[in-house]
Amino acid sequence: MKQTPLVLGLQYAEWVVFAALAYVTLQLWRRHRSVAAAWAAATFGTLLLVVVIAAIYGPNPKHIPDLVVKVLIAIIVLFPYALFRFAATFVEPSTFWRRFAGIGVGAVLIWTFVLPKFPTDPAVRPRGILLVYLLALVVMWTALSLPVAIVLWLRGQGQPTLPRRRMRLLALATFGINLSIVISGAVGNANRNVTQAVTEVIGLLSAIAFYLAFAPPGPFRAWWRRKEEASLQRAAVGVSAATTLSEVTSGLLPRIAPLFGGHGAALIAKDHGVIGSHGLDPSEVAKIDAEARKTTKDRVTSEAIMLPLRNGWLAVSASVYTPFFGIEEVDLLRSVGAFIDLAIDRSELFESERQARLEIERASEELESFLYSVSHDLKSPLVSLSGYIGYLMEDYGEKLGSDGRAYIDRMVSNAAYMDDLIADLLELSRIGRMQTEPSDVDVRELVDDIAASVHTTHPQATIEIKDAPMLAMNPVRARQLFTNLIENGVRHGGRSDVTVSVSSRSEPDGSITLAVRDNGQGIPADYRERVFRVFERLQPEEGEGTGIGLSICRKIVDSLNGRIWVADAPEGTDIEIALPANVVRARKVEVPA
Amino acid sequence: MTEQPIRIMIADDNEDHVFLAVRALQDLNGGTHLEIQAVHDGAEALAYINGEGQFTGRTLPHLILLDIKMPKVDGLEVLRTLKENPTFRVIPVVMLSASERPEDVDASYKLGANSYVTKPAGVGEFREGIAQLKHYWTQLSSLPVALR
């Protein structure tokens, strides 16, 4: 009886798929070198042999030598056994099943070779002992492959989509092959063409399912893992705003773990320890930690998927199925690896910035505390001095005469100056940190006032005010600023008849540039920036001035978002101050009465 | 004015400040009879209040001027001890300090200080400050009377 073209076509297609399967399982074995892969390769490699032999004798099956027939049948007998052993690498079968498989297959194999002769003509209906043999073969097949199909199907539950699909396809394929064997065994010659067509269709579908299970093509993988990929992307986006390592781990690990069928995940630090973990108990973390540190390339074991990162390792707990069915999941993990590295980099950057800021805050607090302490210790003797000066004046003022009282006056003003100095020291630490409400300051009045004070100590000095604006700033700071600048000019001019002039120039944008110029000895170019540092003096031997003055000036001007510098001048010193428009006030026009 | 003298205790480790404060208190005696007791550190202040050692049989002050920065036991600790004691807590305590450190000011009031005064450093200002303090506490305010 000739086979219909449909059946033949199906058969050829099936052979092609089985040949491809043999190739991919062999490749799998070459890559994995695992027991599971070896059994898979053995299963389909030998099946290929059947296909090849069947192809050779295909047109004329009657001429196949009996021994060859028996070998082919033996391979078919071994097929469910090899599948059973493959599945056994994941789930340890019970002793009963192991014995049953070994003894059952052994018995059927022996029986295969003991049987006198196999009818090669498909038209001959098996009878008698041959029928019993065929029944035993079908029962043995079913008994081995059905549990495999059921176990793979059930264990797919809880796996990520890709491994689950692969396991379930394998279960379906195993079931399908078994079904086709049962059908061809049970139906026999009745409606032979239809039966053959049905079994060939089931066989072909099973072969395709096997192929997809063992080597799912790229588009299938992409399609199956789209849910996980989207979820990973969400997790990755979720940590993109993370500024601490704990935000990175708490945002990422709980979402990653279930995507890979594991119950937990850990981010392992490069140097030592674990950055964070989720769902793992300490002993598991320690184990994964130790294991990951041996890993320089991606590694998948039945316990964990480990991915080396620039900043350590990412490890996700795995299942026994992961090394075989989920190995490609590493790609998925790798897709977020770079992202995690960036998140770690960023959070470490934030962390170091935080540390630096804390350090600065701490240093600033320490400085402030130190300044308070200094101000207290400096002020205590000043309280005493001032107190005694007061009583000296009260008790002995009359006896001191006019010179003596003048000295007392100098002591009084110096004590007051020292009080100011201590206050300045505190101010220096406060300027910029403590914002005060600005009020209108008339620079002309201010400079006149300062001039009167300066004249008492430097009667020959001249202080001019050419053009003066109104400023909106803290009046105490304004006085500090101009007092320091004018006194500097008078003190350090190097001549008693020094002239200090204050002028201003309005800029088109509303800002203003103030200049405090003198005709003294000037500041050498090298020192023009240094003079703004704390306790920096040009003439230490002179002993006048505190060395804080210009530092305070700079801090005051900085706090107004202005700029202060020593400008080039043909003669003397020219200190310029640029102040933004918001500090400048329009001068009230005074209407004569 | 009653005949009973007003007892003021000054606790300050700075001899000069004590001298100046005592003189200021005595100089401006507006008819009030003052008894001034000076101690030089926190431990001595507590010993005095508790009537220990050389201070056995002391009478409690009506007002305490307490410096903050003192050796052994600082002013804040003395203040805490005083204000935790049901007998001593009625005595008004004026904290005196050379610096107006915000933390010290807040801590003093939290512990129950009745006033916080920064020692002024200008000539004549300290005396003026003490005079105002004295006027306030001895003339305007009523001090606790049942103290022994």
Contacts between the chains, C-beta under 8 A, distances in Angstrom:
chain1	res1	chain2	res2	distance
A	372	B	99	5.5
A	372	B	101	4.8
A	375	B	98	7.8
A	375	B	99	5.3
A	376	B	69	6.2
A	376	B	97	7.3
A	376	B	98	4.6
A	376	B	99	4.0
A	376	B	101	7.6
A	377	B	98	7.9
A	379	B	98	4.2
A	379	B	99	6.4
A	379	B	119	7.3
A	379	B	121	5.3
A	380	B	14	5.9
A	380	B	17	7.3
A	380	B	98	4.8
A	380	B	119	7.8
A	381	B	16	7.9
A	382	B	121	4.4
A	383	B	16	7.8
A	383	B	17	6.3
A	383	B	20	7.6
A	383	B	98	6.2
A	383	B	119	4.8
A	383	B	120	7.3
A	383	B	121	5.1
A	383	B	126	5.6
A	384	B	14	7.0
A	384	B	16	3.6
A	384	B	17	6.4
A	384	B	20	6.8
A	386	B	121	5.6
A	386	B	122	5.9
A	386	B	123	4.4
A	386	B	124	7.4
A	386	B	125	6.9
A	386	B	126	6.5
A	387	B	16	7.0
A	387	B	17	7.8
A	387	B	20	3.9
A	387	B	123	7.9
A	387	B	126	4.9
A	387	B	127	6.7
A	388	B	16	7.4
A	388	B	20	7.5
A	389	B	123	4.9
A	390	B	123	4.9
A	390	B	124	4.3
A	390	B	126	7.6
A	390	B	127	5.9
A	391	B	20	7.8
A	391	B	23	7.1
A	393	B	123	7.7
A	411	B	123	7.9
A	412	B	123	4.7
A	415	B	121	7.2
A	415	B	122	7.1
A	415	B	123	5.8
A	416	B	122	6.0
A	416	B	123	7.4
A	418	B	121	7.8
A	419	B	121	4.5
A	419	B	122	6.2
A	422	B	121	7.6
